[in-house]
Amino acid sequence: MAIKITDECINCGACEPECPNNAIYEGGAEWRFSDGTSLKGSYTGKSTGLITDAEVPQVPVSMDLYYIAADKCTECTGFHDEPQCAAVCPVDCCVSDENNVETKEALLAKKESLHL
């Protein structure tokens, strides 16, 4: 499953540079599949099924707090042994997203699709 950032977030930003998929954004910032990946052209999100051009800006998930784009989150599978955002968060607000449950195999497939 993807990771989400809860309302306990203090907007410290420690999580953002740790994400190998560039899936973490500051509140209010638009996100793109192409950010930090090799994607170009049409892409279908593996979590939500969103079909879009990889370079088209997407609506922010949160306007006030840092957030994680579920379609880009792999829980660091294939990169690290644990989600790096959760490892560095000083207030433990990076938690499993029960609305985006995925198997390890699905997370690895998502990683492979983001990093061609």
Secondary structure, 3 states (H helix, E strand, C coil): CCEEECCCCCCCCCCHHHCCCCCEECCCCCECCCCCCCCCCEEECCCCCCEEECCCCECCCCCCCCEECCCCCCCCCCCCCCCHHHHHCCCCCEEECCCCCCCHHHHHHHHHHHCC
